[in-house]
């Protein structure tokens, strides 16, 4: 097993290529150990150089609405009157902390998504 740090995209491609070869290695074998170390290195490199940001709060709400077949009217218990729901979905009004808590508790939207971009 020859493993080296992943320092650039070329190293990353090489690591993925090697991972494809050893991906089905049986547990407890040197190949499985190499696969585990490579996966850890790849994850660390990607987290540092290609982080995935949480979705925009409105996008997260719309995604949950789509998943659960909800209409804007269904958001009124969490956001408020229909006008307020329209303003939030239209990005004309930011979410309040009270709305965030209600959306999290009622629709199980992660706080991380609802608070993305809040400073």
N, CA, C and O atoms as a MOPAC input file, in Angstrom:
PM7 MOZYME 1SCF
protein

 N      0.85800 1    -1.17600 1     0.00000 1
 C      0.00000 1     0.00000 1     0.00000 1
 C      0.90000 1     1.23300 1     0.00000 1
 O      1.68000 1     1.45200 1     0.92700 1
 N      0.77800 1     2.02500 1    -1.04700 1
 C      1.51000 1     3.28100 1    -1.13600 1
 C      0.48700 1     4.39800 1    -1.18000 1
 O     -0.23500 1     4.56700 1    -2.16200 1
 N      0.43900 1     5.15000 1    -0.10600 1
 C     -0.53400 1     6.23800 1    -0.01800 1
 C      0.22100 1     7.52700 1     0.22000 1
 O      1.16900 1     7.58500 1     1.00400 1
 N     -0.22700 1     8.56500 1    -0.48100 1
 C      0.38600 1     9.88200 1    -0.30200 1
 C     -0.71800 1    10.92200 1    -0.15800 1
 O     -1.86600 1    10.66200 1    -0.51900 1
 N     -0.38500 1    12.07600 1     0.35600 1
 C     -1.40100 1    13.12300 1     0.51500 1
 C     -1.99600 1    13.53100 1    -0.83400 1
 O     -1.34100 1    13.42900 1    -1.87200 1
 N     -3.22800 1    13.98800 1    -0.80100 1
 C     -3.88400 1    14.52300 1    -1.99400 1
 C     -3.70300 1    16.02800 1    -1.93600 1
 O     -4.25500 1    16.70100 1    -1.06600 1
 N     -2.92100 1    16.54700 1    -2.87200 1
 C     -2.57500 1    17.97700 1    -2.84800 1
 C     -3.23200 1    18.78300 1    -3.96600 1
 O     -3.29800 1    20.01000 1    -3.89000 1
 N     -3.71400 1    18.10300 1    -5.00000 1
 C     -4.29600 1    18.81600 1    -6.13000 1
 C     -5.30100 1    17.91000 1    -6.83900 1
 O     -5.50400 1    16.76000 1    -6.44800 1
 N     -5.91800 1    18.44300 1    -7.87700 1
 C     -6.95500 1    17.69600 1    -8.59700 1
 C     -6.39200 1    16.45500 1    -9.28800 1
 O     -7.07500 1    15.43500 1    -9.38100 1
 N     -5.16900 1    16.53300 1    -9.76600 1
 C     -4.54400 1    15.36200 1   -10.39300 1
 C     -4.38200 1    14.23200 1    -9.37400 1
 O     -4.67200 1    13.07300 1    -9.67000 1
 N     -3.91700 1    14.57900 1    -8.17600 1
 C     -3.81000 1    13.58500 1    -7.10300 1
 C     -5.18100 1    13.01500 1    -6.76000 1
 O     -5.31200 1    11.82100 1    -6.49200 1
 N     -6.19200 1    13.86100 1    -6.76900 1
 C     -7.55400 1    13.42000 1    -6.45600 1
 C     -8.04200 1    12.41100 1    -7.49600 1
 O     -8.60700 1    11.37700 1    -7.14100 1
 N     -7.82600 1    12.70800 1    -8.77200 1
 C     -8.23700 1    11.77700 1    -9.82600 1
 C     -7.52200 1    10.43900 1    -9.68100 1
 O     -8.12500 1     9.38200 1    -9.86400 1
 N     -6.23400 1    10.49100 1    -9.35100 1
 C     -5.46700 1     9.25600 1    -9.16700 1
 C     -6.01100 1     8.46200 1    -7.97700 1
 O     -6.08900 1     7.23500 1    -8.03400 1
 N     -6.38300 1     9.14800 1    -6.91400 1
 C     -6.93300 1     8.47300 1    -5.73900 1
 C     -8.26700 1     7.80700 1    -6.07600 1
 O     -8.52600 1     6.68200 1    -5.65100 1
 N     -9.10900 1     8.49900 1    -6.83700 1
 C    -10.37800 1     7.91300 1    -7.24900 1
 C    -10.15200 1     6.69500 1    -8.14800 1
 O    -10.83800 1     5.68100 1    -8.01900 1
 N     -9.19900 1     6.80700 1    -9.04300 1
 C     -8.89400 1     5.69200 1    -9.94300 1
 C     -8.45900 1     4.46300 1    -9.13500 1
 O     -8.90100 1     3.34800 1    -9.41000 1
 N     -7.60600 1     4.67000 1    -8.15400 1
 C     -7.15600 1     3.55800 1    -7.30700 1
 C     -8.32300 1     3.02700 1    -6.46600 1
 O     -8.44800 1     1.81800 1    -6.27000 1
 N     -9.15500 1     3.91000 1    -5.98200 1
 C    -10.29600 1     3.49800 1    -5.16900 1
 C    -11.23600 1     2.59900 1    -5.97200 1
 O    -11.78300 1     1.63700 1    -5.43400 1
 N    -11.42300 1     2.90600 1    -7.24300 1
 C    -12.25800 1     2.05800 1    -8.10200 1
 C    -11.72400 1     0.63700 1    -8.17500 1
 O    -12.49700 1    -0.32000 1    -8.21600 1
 N    -10.40700 1     0.49700 1    -8.19000 1
 C     -9.77800 1    -0.82100 1    -8.30100 1
 C     -9.99400 1    -1.64100 1    -7.02500 1
 O    -10.23900 1    -2.84500 1    -7.09400 1
 N     -9.90300 1    -0.99800 1    -5.87900 1
 C     -9.94200 1    -1.73300 1    -4.60100 1
 C    -11.28100 1    -1.62200 1    -3.87800 1
 O    -11.40200 1    -2.06800 1    -2.73700 1
 N    -12.28400 1    -1.03700 1    -4.52300 1
 C    -13.55200 1    -0.74500 1    -3.85400 1
 C    -14.23200 1    -1.98200 1    -3.28100 1
 O    -14.86300 1    -1.89000 1    -2.22900 1
 N    -14.12800 1    -3.11400 1    -3.92200 1
 C    -14.80000 1    -4.33100 1    -3.47000 1
 C    -13.91500 1    -5.21300 1    -2.58600 1
 O    -14.21500 1    -6.39100 1    -2.39400 1
 N    -12.83800 1    -4.65900 1    -2.05300 1
 C    -11.92200 1    -5.45200 1    -1.22500 1
 C    -12.65300 1    -6.02300 1    -0.00700 1
 O    -13.49100 1    -5.36100 1     0.60500 1
 N    -12.31800 1    -7.24900 1     0.31700 1
 C    -12.94800 1    -7.91700 1     1.46900 1
 C    -12.46800 1    -7.29000 1     2.77100 1
 O    -11.30900 1    -6.89200 1     2.89000 1
 N    -13.36400 1    -7.20600 1     3.73800 1
 C    -13.02800 1    -6.63600 1     5.04900 1
 C    -11.85600 1    -7.38900 1     5.67100 1
 O    -11.74600 1    -8.61000 1     5.56100 1
 N    -10.98600 1    -6.62800 1     6.32700 1
 C     -9.84800 1    -7.22000 1     7.01400 1
 C     -8.64800 1    -7.48600 1     6.13400 1
 O     -7.64600 1    -8.03000 1     6.59500 1
 N     -8.74000 1    -7.10400 1     4.86000 1
 C     -7.61000 1    -7.30500 1     3.94600 1
 C     -6.84000 1    -6.00200 1     3.79500 1
 O     -7.36100 1    -4.93100 1     4.10800 1
 N     -5.59400 1    -6.08500 1     3.31600 1
 C     -4.84000 1    -4.85000 1     3.06300 1
 C     -5.56600 1    -3.92600 1     2.07800 1
 O     -5.49000 1    -2.70400 1     2.20500 1
 N     -6.26900 1    -4.50500 1     1.09600 1
 C     -7.03300 1    -3.68900 1     0.15200 1
 C     -8.13200 1    -2.90300 1     0.83800 1
 O     -8.37300 1    -1.74400 1     0.49800 1
 N     -8.79900 1    -3.52100 1     1.79800 1
 C     -9.85600 1    -2.83100 1     2.54000 1
 C     -9.26800 1    -1.70700 1     3.38700 1
 O     -9.85600 1    -0.63200 1     3.50200 1
 N     -8.09400 1    -1.96700 1     3.98200 1
 C     -7.43000 1    -0.91500 1     4.75900 1
 C     -7.05900 1     0.25900 1     3.86500 1
 O     -7.26300 1     1.41700 1     4.22900 1
 N     -6.51600 1    -0.04900 1     2.69600 1
 C     -6.13600 1     1.00300 1     1.74400 1
 C     -7.38100 1     1.79000 1     1.31000 1
 O     -7.34200 1     3.01600 1     1.20500 1
 N     -8.47800 1     1.07600 1     1.06300 1
 C     -9.71500 1     1.73400 1     0.65500 1
 C    -10.19000 1     2.70800 1     1.73600 1
 O    -10.60700 1     3.82500 1     1.42800 1
 N    -10.12700 1     2.29200 1     2.98000 1
 C    -10.57100 1     3.14500 1     4.08000 1
 C     -9.71100 1     4.40100 1     4.19700 1
 O    -10.23600 1     5.49500 1     4.40200 1
 N     -8.39800 1     4.25000 1     4.06900 1
 C     -7.49700 1     5.39700 1     4.15700 1
 C     -7.71400 1     6.33300 1     2.96700 1
 O     -7.76600 1     7.55100 1     3.13700 1
 N     -7.84100 1     5.76700 1     1.76200 1
 C     -8.08000 1     6.59600 1     0.57500 1
 C     -9.39800 1     7.36200 1     0.69200 1
 O     -9.45900 1     8.54600 1     0.35900 1
 N    -10.42700 1     6.70600 1     1.15200 1
 C    -11.72600 1     7.37200 1     1.29700 1
 C    -11.62400 1     8.54000 1     2.27500 1
 O    -12.22800 1     9.59100 1     2.05500 1
 N    -10.87100 1     8.36100 1     3.34000 1
 C    -10.67800 1     9.42500 1     4.32300 1
 C     -9.91600 1    10.60100 1     3.71500 1
 O    -10.27300 1    11.75900 1     3.93300 1
 N     -8.86900 1    10.29900 1     2.95500 1
 C     -8.08500 1    11.35700 1     2.30300 1
 C     -8.92000 1    12.11000 1     1.27100 1
 O     -8.85800 1    13.33600 1     1.18600 1
 N     -9.69500 1    11.37200 1     0.49500 1
 C    -10.54100 1    11.99200 1    -0.52200 1
 C    -11.58000 1    12.89700 1     0.13800 1
 O    -11.80600 1    14.02200 1    -0.30900 1
 N    -12.19900 1    12.41000 1     1.18600 1
 C    -13.21300 1    13.20800 1     1.89600 1
 C    -12.60400 1    14.48800 1     2.46500 1
 O    -13.19700 1    15.56200 1     2.35700 1
 N    -11.42600 1    14.37400 1     3.06600 1
 C    -10.77700 1    15.55900 1     3.63700 1
 C    -10.44200 1    16.57700 1     2.55000 1
 O    -10.65600 1    17.77500 1     2.73400 1
 N     -9.92100 1    16.11000 1     1.42900 1
 C     -9.57700 1    17.01900 1     0.33200 1
 C    -10.84000 1    17.70500 1    -0.21000 1
 O    -10.85200 1    18.92000 1    -0.40600 1
 N    -11.89400 1    16.92600 1    -0.44900 1
 C    -13.11500 1    17.50400 1    -1.00000 1
 C    -13.77900 1    18.47600 1    -0.02800 1
 O    -14.29600 1    19.51200 1    -0.44700 1
 N    -13.77100 1    18.15400 1     1.25600 1
 C    -14.34700 1    19.08100 1     2.23800 1
 C    -13.60000 1    20.40100 1     2.26800 1
 O    -14.20200 1    21.45700 1     2.46400 1
 N    -12.29000 1    20.34400 1     2.07400 1
 C    -11.48100 1    21.56100 1     2.10100 1
 C    -11.59400 1    22.35700 1     0.80800 1
 O    -11.69800 1    23.58300 1     0.84400 1
 N    -11.57300 1    21.67700 1    -0.33300 1
 C    -11.50400 1    22.36600 1    -1.61800 1
 C    -12.83900 1    22.47100 1    -2.36700 1
 O    -12.98300 1    23.30500 1    -3.26000 1
 N    -13.79200 1    21.64500 1    -2.01300 1
 C    -15.09800 1    21.65300 1    -2.68300 1
 C    -16.21300 1    21.51900 1    -1.65600 1
 O    -17.01600 1    20.59000 1    -1.74300 1
 N    -16.28200 1    22.43600 1    -0.67700 1
 C    -17.31600 1    22.29200 1     0.35200 1
 C    -18.71800 1    22.44000 1    -0.24100 1
 O    -18.93400 1    23.18600 1    -1.19600 1
 N    -19.63900 1    21.72300 1     0.34100 1
 C    -21.03600 1    21.80700 1    -0.07700 1
 C    -21.76200 1    22.65900 1     0.96400 1
 O    -21.87300 1    22.28300 1     2.13100 1
 N    -22.24200 1    23.79200 1     0.52300 1
 C    -22.95200 1    24.70400 1     1.42000 1
 C    -24.38300 1    24.22900 1     1.62200 1
 O    -24.96000 1    23.58100 1     0.74800 1
 N    -24.94700 1    24.54900 1     2.76500 1
 C    -26.35800 1    24.20100 1     2.94800 1
 C    -27.20600 1    24.98500 1     1.95300 1
 O    -26.79200 1    26.04800 1     1.48900 1
 N    -28.37900 1    24.47400 1     1.62400 1
 C    -29.22300 1    25.18400 1     0.65900 1
 C    -29.71700 1    26.50800 1     1.21600 1
 O    -29.74100 1    26.72200 1     2.42800 1
 N    -30.10200 1    27.37100 1     0.32800 1
 C    -30.73900 1    28.62800 1     0.68800 1
 C    -32.01100 1    28.29700 1     1.48000 1
 O    -32.69700 1    27.33100 1     1.14400 1
 N    -32.34200 1    29.06800 1     2.51900 1
 C    -33.53000 1    28.75800 1     3.33100 1
 C    -34.81700 1    28.62900 1     2.51500 1
 O    -35.60900 1    27.71800 1     2.75800 1
 N    -35.03200 1    29.50800 1     1.57100 1
 C    -36.26100 1    29.44000 1     0.77200 1
 C    -36.24000 1    28.18500 1    -0.10400 1
 O    -37.26800 1    27.53100 1    -0.27800 1
 N    -35.08300 1    27.85100 1    -0.64900 1
 C    -34.98500 1    26.62300 1    -1.43600 1
 C    -35.25900 1    25.40000 1    -0.56800 1
 O    -35.89500 1    24.44800 1    -1.02000 1
 N    -34.78600 1    25.42100 1     0.66800 1
 C    -35.03300 1    24.30600 1     1.58500 1
 C    -36.53300 1    24.17500 1     1.88000 1
 O    -37.06200 1    23.06500 1     1.93100 1
 N    -37.20600 1    25.29700 1     2.07300 1
 C    -38.64800 1    25.26900 1     2.32900 1
 C    -39.39100 1    24.73200 1     1.10800 1
 O    -40.26900 1    23.87800 1     1.22900 1
 N    -39.02900 1    25.24300 1    -0.06800 1
 C    -39.69600 1    24.79700 1    -1.30300 1
 C    -39.44600 1    23.31500 1    -1.56200 1
 O    -40.33500 1    22.61100 1    -2.04200 1
 N    -38.26300 1    22.84300 1    -1.25100 1
 C    -37.94700 1    21.42800 1    -1.40900 1
 C    -38.84200 1    20.58100 1    -0.50100 1
 O    -39.39300 1    19.56700 1    -0.92900 1
 N    -38.98100 1    21.01100 1     0.76200 1
 C    -39.82900 1    20.27000 1     1.70000 1
 C    -41.28400 1    20.31900 1     1.23600 1
 O    -42.00600 1    19.32800 1     1.35000 1
 N    -41.71200 1    21.45900 1     0.71800 1
 C    -43.08300 1    21.56500 1     0.21000 1
 C    -43.30900 1    20.55500 1    -0.91000 1
 O    -44.33100 1    19.87000 1    -0.95000 1
 N    -42.34700 1    20.47400 1    -1.80900 1
 C    -42.44700 1    19.53200 1    -2.92700 1
 C    -42.47000 1    18.08500 1    -2.41700 1
 O    -43.26600 1    17.26800 1    -2.88000 1
 N    -41.59400 1    17.78300 1    -1.46500 1
 C    -41.52600 1    16.43000 1    -0.90900 1
 C    -42.85100 1    16.00800 1    -0.28400 1
 O    -43.28200 1    14.86600 1    -0.44100 1
 N    -43.49000 1    16.92800 1     0.42000 1
 C    -44.69100 1    16.59600 1     1.17900 1
 C    -45.98100 1    17.01800 1     0.48300 1
 O    -47.06900 1    16.87300 1     1.03900 1
 N    -45.85600 1    17.53700 1    -0.73100 1
 C    -47.04400 1    17.95200 1    -1.47200 1
 C    -47.79100 1    19.08900 1    -0.80300 1
 O    -49.02200 1    19.11100 1    -0.79300 1
 N    -47.04500 1    20.04000 1    -0.24100 1
 C    -47.64800 1    21.15900 1     0.48700 1
 C    -47.86100 1    22.35800 1    -0.43200 1
 O    -47.13100 1    22.55700 1    -1.40300 1
 N    -48.86100 1    23.13500 1    -0.10700 1
 C    -49.10700 1    24.39500 1    -0.81600 1
 C    -48.66000 1    25.53200 1     0.09400 1
 O    -48.41200 1    25.31400 1     1.28000 1
 N    -48.55500 1    26.74500 1    -0.44700 1
 C    -48.20700 1    27.87700 1     0.41200 1
 C    -49.16500 1    28.03500 1     1.59600 1
 O    -48.75200 1    28.46300 1     2.67300 1
 N    -50.41200 1    27.69900 1     1.40600 1
 C    -51.38200 1    27.81400 1     2.50500 1
 C    -51.01300 1    26.88400 1     3.66500 1
 O    -51.29400 1    27.19200 1     4.82300 1
 N    -50.38600 1    25.75200 1     3.35200 1
 C    -49.98100 1    24.81700 1     4.40300 1
 C    -48.85500 1    25.36800 1     5.28200 1
 O    -48.58800 1    24.83500 1     6.35800 1
 N    -48.19700 1    26.43600 1     4.82000 1
 C    -47.10100 1    27.03000 1     5.57900 1
 C    -47.57000 1    28.07100 1     6.59100 1
 O    -46.78200 1    28.53300 1     7.41600 1
 N    -48.83600 1    28.43900 1     6.53200 1
 C    -49.34100 1    29.49200 1     7.41500 1
 C    -49.13500 1    29.19600 1     8.90000 1
 O    -48.81400 1    30.12400 1     9.64300 1
 N    -49.30000 1    27.96200 1     9.37700 1
 C    -49.05400 1    27.72400 1    10.80600 1
 C    -47.59600 1    27.96100 1    11.22300 1
 O    -47.31100 1    28.18900 1    12.39800 1
 N    -46.69300 1    27.90500 1    10.26500 1
 C    -45.27200 1    28.03200 1    10.56000 1
 C    -44.72700 1    29.43900 1    10.30100 1
 O    -43.80900 1    29.89700 1    10.98100 1
 N    -45.30900 1    30.11400 1     9.30400 1
 C    -44.78400 1    31.41700 1     8.88600 1
 C    -45.72300 1    32.56400 1     9.22800 1
 O    -45.27200 1    33.64600 1     9.60200 1
 N    -47.01500 1    32.33500 1     9.10400 1
 C    -47.99400 1    33.38900 1     9.37000 1
 C    -48.99300 1    33.49300 1     8.23400 1
 O    -49.15000 1    32.56200 1     7.44400 1
 N    -49.66400 1    34.62600 1     8.15700 1
 C    -50.70900 1    34.84700 1     7.16000 1
 C    -50.19300 1    34.63800 1     5.74100 1
 O    -48.98700 1    34.64500 1     5.49500 1
 N    -51.12400 1    34.45500 1     4.81800 1
 C    -50.75500 1    34.14800 1     3.42900 1
 C    -49.84300 1    35.20700 1     2.81400 1
 O    -48.94900 1    34.87700 1     2.03500 1
 N    -50.06200 1    36.46800 1     3.15500 1
 C    -49.19600 1    37.52900 1     2.64000 1
 C    -47.75700 1    37.36600 1     3.10100 1
 O    -46.81800 1    37.57600 1     2.33300 1
 N    -47.59900 1    36.99400 1     4.35100 1
 C    -46.25600 1    36.78200 1     4.90000 1
 C    -45.59700 1    35.56800 1     4.24100 1
 O    -44.40300 1    35.59600 1     3.94000 1
 N    -46.37000 1    34.50800 1     4.01800 1
 C    -45.84100 1    33.31800 1     3.33900 1
 C    -45.35100 1    33.70900 1     1.94900 1
 O    -44.26400 1    33.30800 1     1.53300 1
 N    -46.15700 1    34.49300 1     1.23300 1
 C    -45.77500 1    34.93700 1    -0.11600 1
 C    -44.50600 1    35.76800 1    -0.08300 1
 O    -43.63500 1    35.61100 1    -0.93900 1
 N    -44.39600 1    36.64800 1     0.89800 1
 C    -43.19300 1    37.48100 1     1.01000 1
 C    -41.95800 1    36.62600 1     1.28200 1
 O    -40.90000 1    36.86800 1     0.70100 1
 N    -42.08000 1    35.63200 1     2.15700 1
 C    -40.93700 1    34.76100 1     2.45800 1
 C    -40.55800 1    33.95100 1     1.22300 1
 O    -39.38400 1    33.90200 1     0.85400 1
 N    -41.53800 1    33.31600 1     0.57900 1
 C    -41.24500 1    32.49700 1    -0.59600 1
 C    -40.74500 1    33.34000 1    -1.76300 1
 O    -40.00400 1    32.84900 1    -2.61500 1
 N    -41.14700 1    34.59800 1    -1.80200 1
 C    -40.68300 1    35.51900 1    -2.84100 1
 C    -39.39300 1    36.22900 1    -2.47100 1
 O    -38.91600 1    37.08800 1    -3.21300 1
 N    -38.83200 1    35.87400 1    -1.33000 1
 C    -37.55900 1    36.41700 1    -0.84300 1
 C    -37.63500 1    37.92300 1    -0.54100 1
 O    -36.62900 1    38.63000 1    -0.60700 1
 N    -38.82400 1    38.39200 1    -0.21600 1
 C    -38.98700 1    39.80200 1     0.13100 1
 C    -38.96500 1    40.01700 1     1.63400 1
 O    -38.84500 1    41.14900 1     2.10300 1
 N    -39.07900 1    38.92800 1     2.39200 1
 C    -39.06300 1    38.99700 1     3.85700 1
 C    -38.16900 1    37.86700 1     4.35600 1
 O    -38.32900 1    36.72000 1     3.94000 1
 N    -37.23000 1    38.18200 1     5.24300 1
 C    -36.38600 1    37.11500 1     5.80400 1
 C    -37.16000 1    36.31100 1     6.85200 1
 O    -38.15800 1    36.78000 1     7.39800 1
 N    -36.69700 1    35.12700 1     7.11400 1
 C    -37.29100 1    34.31600 1     8.17200 1
 C    -36.93000 1    34.90200 1     9.53100 1
 O    -35.79700 1    35.33000 1     9.75300 1
 N    -37.88500 1    34.91800 1    10.41900 1
 C    -37.60100 1    35.31500 1    11.79900 1
 C    -37.16500 1    34.05900 1    12.55000 1
 O    -37.36400 1    32.94300 1    12.07100 1
 N    -36.57600 1    34.24200 1    13.71300 1
 C    -36.17700 1    33.08400 1    14.51100 1
 C    -37.39400 1    32.24200 1    14.90400 1
 O    -37.30700 1    31.01700 1    14.98800 1
 N    -38.50700 1    32.89500 1    15.13900 1
 C    -39.73600 1    32.16800 1    15.47600 1
 C    -40.18600 1    31.29100 1    14.30400 1
 O    -40.59200 1    30.14600 1    14.50100 1
 N    -40.11200 1    31.83600 1    13.08200 1
 C    -40.47200 1    31.06000 1    11.89100 1
 C    -39.52000 1    29.87600 1    11.72800 1
 O    -39.94500 1    28.76000 1    11.42800 1
 N    -38.24000 1    30.13300 1    11.92800 1
 C    -37.23600 1    29.07200 1    11.79500 1
 C    -37.56700 1    27.92900 1    12.74500 1
 O    -37.56900 1    26.76500 1    12.34500 1
 N    -37.84300 1    28.25800 1    13.98800 1
 C    -38.15100 1    27.21900 1    14.98400 1
 C    -39.40700 1    26.45100 1    14.59400 1
 O    -39.43600 1    25.22400 1    14.68200 1
 N    -40.43400 1    27.15900 1    14.16900 1
 C    -41.68000 1    26.49000 1    13.78100 1
 C    -41.48400 1    25.58300 1    12.56000 1
 O    -42.00000 1    24.46600 1    12.51900 1
 N    -40.73700 1    26.07200 1    11.57300 1
 C    -40.48000 1    25.26400 1    10.37600 1
 C    -39.65900 1    24.02300 1    10.71700 1
 O    -39.89200 1    22.93700 1    10.18700 1
 N    -38.70100 1    24.21100 1    11.60800 1
 C    -37.87800 1    23.06700 1    12.03000 1
 C    -38.73600 1    22.05000 1    12.79000 1
 O    -38.70800 1    20.85700 1    12.48900 1
 N    -39.48600 1    22.52800 1    13.76400 1
 C    -40.29200 1    21.62800 1    14.58400 1
 C    -41.42300 1    20.97200 1    13.79100 1
 O    -41.69600 1    19.78300 1    13.95400 1
 N    -42.07400 1    21.75200 1    12.93600 1
 C    -43.24900 1    21.24200 1    12.22700 1
 C    -42.95200 1    20.48100 1    10.95600 1
 O    -43.60900 1    19.48300 1    10.66100 1
 N    -41.96500 1    20.94200 1    10.19600 1
 C    -41.66300 1    20.30500 1     8.91100 1
 C    -40.32500 1    19.57200 1     8.91300 1
 O    -39.93900 1    18.96100 1     7.91700 1
 N    -39.62900 1    19.64000 1    10.03400 1
 C    -38.33900 1    18.94200 1    10.19800 1
 C    -37.29700 1    19.38500 1     9.17200 1
 O    -36.51000 1    18.57800 1     8.67700 1
 N    -37.30700 1    20.66700 1     8.86700 1
 C    -36.26700 1    21.23400 1     8.01300 1
 C    -35.08600 1    21.53500 1     8.92600 1
 O    -35.26300 1    22.19600 1     9.95000 1
 N    -33.89200 1    21.07200 1     8.58900 1
 C    -32.74500 1    21.28700 1     9.47900 1
 C    -32.48300 1    22.77500 1     9.72900 1
 O    -32.60400 1    23.61000 1     8.83200 1
 N    -32.12100 1    23.07700 1    10.98000 1
 C    -31.75700 1    24.44800 1    11.32300 1
 C    -30.65400 1    24.96000 1    10.41000 1
 O    -30.67200 1    26.11900 1     9.99600 1
 N    -29.69000 1    24.09400 1    10.09400 1
 C    -28.56300 1    24.48900 1     9.24800 1
 C    -29.04900 1    25.05800 1     7.91700 1
 O    -28.47800 1    26.02400 1     7.41200 1
 N    -30.09500 1    24.46800 1     7.35000 1
 C    -30.64400 1    24.94500 1     6.07900 1
 C    -31.42300 1    26.23500 1     6.26700 1
 O    -31.31500 1    27.14900 1     5.45000 1
 N    -32.20200 1    26.31600 1     7.33000 1
 C    -33.03300 1    27.50200 1     7.56200 1
 C    -32.20900 1    28.71800 1     7.96100 1
 O    -32.63200 1    29.85200 1     7.74100 1
 N    -31.04500 1    28.49500 1     8.54300 1
 C    -30.21900 1    29.61000 1     8.99700 1
 C    -29.05600 1    29.90900 1     8.05200 1
 O    -28.22100 1    30.76000 1     8.35800 1
 N    -28.98900 1    29.22900 1     6.92000 1
 C    -27.89900 1    29.45600 1     5.96800 1
 C    -27.89100 1    30.90800 1     5.51800 1
 O    -28.92800 1    31.46800 1     5.16100 1
 N    -26.73700 1    31.49500 1     5.53900 1
 C    -26.58900 1    32.88000 1     5.11000 1
 C    -26.91900 1    33.90200 1     6.16000 1
 O    -26.71400 1    35.09300 1     5.92900 1
 N    -27.42400 1    33.49400 1     7.31000 1
 C    -27.71400 1    34.44300 1     8.39600 1
 C    -26.41200 1    34.81000 1     9.06800 1
 O    -25.60500 1    33.93800 1     9.38900 1
 N    -26.20500 1    36.08300 1     9.28200 1
 C    -24.95600 1    36.53300 1     9.90900 1
 C    -25.21800 1    37.19100 1    11.22100 1
 O    -24.28200 1    37.63100 1    11.88800 1

